[in-house]
Amino acid sequence: MHRNLELVRAVREVIGDHIDLMADAYMGCTLEYAQRMIRLLEKYNLRWIEEPVIPDDVAAYAALKAMGRVPIAGGEHEFTIYGFRQLLDAKAVDYIQFDTNRVGGVTQARKIAALAEAYSIPVIPHAGQLHNYHIVMASYNSPMAEFFPISDVEVGNELFWYIFQGEPRPDDGSIQLNENLPGLGLTINEQALEEFEISE
């Protein structure tokens, strides 16, 4: 616990008080641990703590949100609009962070975004990528977007940089979409695909 606090303290000292700082626990806490940690994290003025407990424990999310000390974000590992309705009805999150790839694509993501807006809960989709930027820019209820920079390939979101062409890069903290490209604005990088083993 003290090691985690030291990491947050160090980042806050480096970036100062005028830049948003978020922490992602990636489902790594029990409710008791998260309650203790949130009390200690409050002084660092986090924008939110993301996925503090396992996603199915809606009651634990609601208990952490009810503390009113650090905003709670979640939804990356929720898969249906019904699950998001359950989170919203339970007043369990301050931010919805659905993963467009997991909830059924852009159409279903837009429905979840509209549902969240009806509850006045902001939406910041999990991960960057063009499909999420389109969703963010189509809603007043999405104040920002995540951005995953190019990094060594993992089994995850970084693959988008390698297998697609057209992913935008931020300029002074902002992403601009190219309105002259069809669809999402992506094309498959056929040459890059040859570097990966694709199994069926």
PyMOL commands that set and color helices and strands:
alter all, ss='L'
color gray80, all
select helices_A, chain A and resi 2-15+31-44+58-66+81-89+100-103+106-118+130-137+159-163+190-193
alter helices_A, ss='H'
color red, helices_A
select strands_A, chain A and resi 22-24+48-50+72-74+95-96+164-165+187-188
alter strands_A, ss='S'
color yellow, strands_A
deselect
rebuild
show_as cartoon
